[in-house]
Amino acid sequence: MSKEPPLPVKSLPSHIRHSHILKDEAQKSDGCAAGRRRILSYYTFATGVEESELRKHHPVLYLHGFPGSGVEAALYANAAVKSQCQLFGIDRPGFGYSSPSPSADWNNPDAYVQSFVSDIWDFVRAMGWKSFSVIGVSGGGPYALAILDSYLKSKLGDGCSACSA
């Protein structure tokens, strides 16, 4: 994954910052995915705290409900800062500005969820985090639990906590 300049988003309030990570898809045996890039879109929020100070705060990934987008995390950004956390509102695959999952086979929802979990771990590595937390609200809850499950299975990073509401 690589960080790229933000996509042009014209309808967001000034306190919501949009960015994204590009992910190169692996080439399948039939060559279909060669050269395709997918977007994992996310939002951060201006809370009156300097950017350099905000980077010292504990990162929290916010996985939105259904339907929705990562913008909904703006509701909790000020509370997160008061708790020394920085909130990242993630657009799940096919929502907001994130590309649909390459595993968008509704007959195999596990592949769809696992594709997003892989995207999240790539995002965490790209950000250089050793630990982070995840909040999954409503339809985001199963994704948060899948991230926790993958962490427990692979022991990536120093720590991860998840909660589903």
Buried (B, 14 or more C-beta within 10 A) or exposed (E): BEEEEEEEBEEEEEEBBBBBBBBEBEEEEEEEBEEEEBBBBBBBBBBEBEEEEBEEBBBBBBBBBEEBBBBBBBEBBBEBBEEEBBBBBBBBBEBBBBBEBBBBEEEEEEEBBBBBBBBBBBBBEBBEBEEBBBBBBBBBBBBBBBBBBBBEEEEBBEEBEBEBE
